[in-house]
Amino acid sequence: MNKQHKNRINIYVILITICVLICIITIITLSSCKLKSNEIDNQFSASLAFDHVQNQMKHGSRIPGSLAHDYTVEYIENVLSDHQWSTTISTPTIQNKTVKNIIGTIGTGAPWIIIGAHYDSRIFADRDPNFENRQLPVPGANDGASGVAVLLELSRVLPEYKDKIKYKQIWLVFFDAEDNGNIEGWDWILGSQAFVNNLDELPDTAIIVDMVGDRDLNIHIEKNSDAELSQEIWEVAHDLGYSQFFIPYTKYRILDDHIPFKNVGVEVVDIIDFDYEYWHTIEDTTDKVSPQSLEIVGNTLIEWLIID
C-alpha cells in the first residue's frame, strides 16, 4: 500500500469518526431537550405565566369597550383553545351593561370546580397619590393580569394531571367588569354576578385568584371565604414551604368575584393579596409583578387539586 493511499484511508477514518461524534452529540442534545420539555410540561412555569402578564399589558388598560379589552378576550380564548380546553364566550347583560365572560372547560361530571379571575382593569386610577392622574385608567398588571396569568398557565399544566385531580370537571372562568365600582354608571363584580345568575347548576367549589403578582407577596385568609377550604389550601402552601407568603390568619373582608358564589351557597375562597400599595393607581405596571409570586400561587393550587 503506498503512502498516498494510506493517507486517504486515514482521512476517511477521521471523517467517519467525526460524523459518529456529531450523531452522538445530536442524540444527547435532543434527549436533553426532550427531558427538559417533559419537565416543563407538568410544572407551573413562572416565566410562561409572566409572559401572559406581559401579553395582556401590550395594548394598554383593559377597560370594557376598549380595543385592549377586545384583544385580551381574543388572547385568552386562543390560549385556552391551544391547550385543548372547550371555550365559550358568554355575553349576559346586567345593570344595562353587556359583559364578556370567557369560559374554558375540561372534563365532565362531579365534583365540579370553577377557578376564576377578572381580566378587566379599572377606568379611573382614583387612588393615585397624584390628583392629576386620577382620571387616567389603571394599567392593571397585578390587579387583573396576574390572576389571569395564573389561570392561563394552569390551563397548560392541568391537563397533564387529568387522572390525578380530585375534580372531574374544571372550569376556568375569566370575568369581565369586576373593577369599576364607585364609578357613575358602574358597580363592582358585574361579570361574576351575571355569570352566577345564569348558571343552571352550581359547582361544588369555586376559587378566585386576584392580585397575586405582588413582589412582596402576603396572602392572608380572606374573611368572606370558606374557612375550612381556606385552611386546606393554606396548609398545602405551608407544606410546599410557602408559609411566609400564605399567612394563615384573616385580615380583610373583601368584595370580590367570590361573593356571588358565596351568596348562593357554593364553598368559595378568594386568594388575594390586598396589601398592594399600587392598587388603583397608574403605577400598577408590569415591573411590579413577580414571576415567582405567580409560581407560588400556581404551585399551591396544583398541589391542592391533586388527589393525595
Secondary structure, 3 states (H helix, E strand, C coil): CCHHHHHHHHHHHHHHHHHHHHHHHHHHHHHHHHHHHHHHHCCCCHHHHHHHHHHHHCCCCCCCCCHHHHHHHHHHHHHHHHCCCEEEEECCEECCEECCEEEEEEECCCCEEEEEEECCCCCCCCCCCCHHHCCCCCCCHHHHHHHHHHHHHHHHHHHHHCCCECCCEEEEEEECCCECCCCCCCCECHHHHHHHHCCCCCCCEEEEEECCCECCCCEEECCCCCHHHHHHHHHHHHHCCCCCCEEEEECCCCCCCCHHHHHCCCEEEEEECCCCCCCCCCCCCHHHECHHHHHHHHHHHHHHHECC
